[in-house]
Amino acid sequence: MITDFSLTTIKRGNHETLDDYVAKVLRSVEVPVCINTVAVLTGLAPHRVCKILNRLERDKRTRKITNVYHAYWQLI
């Protein structure tokens, strides 16, 4: 998948929860991204990003697009 976004860290707000922060990153990218890309963009560990994305999916804020080798996630 080819994208045109730069791999710069997106800053987290002072009183922003991690769920909202990851959702903001997914909103800014606008294309489905894998956990490793979200980890690079947020600066969080991949295992932590995985837990947050699963929690966001359970709350119906994100959805998993593919689940072949890497799962790609997108904001609903």
Protein Blocks (a to p, Z undefined) as FASTA:
>chain_A
ZZfbdcddddddfklcfklmmmmmmmmnopacdfklmmmmnopafklmmmmmmmmmmnop
accfblclbccdddZZ
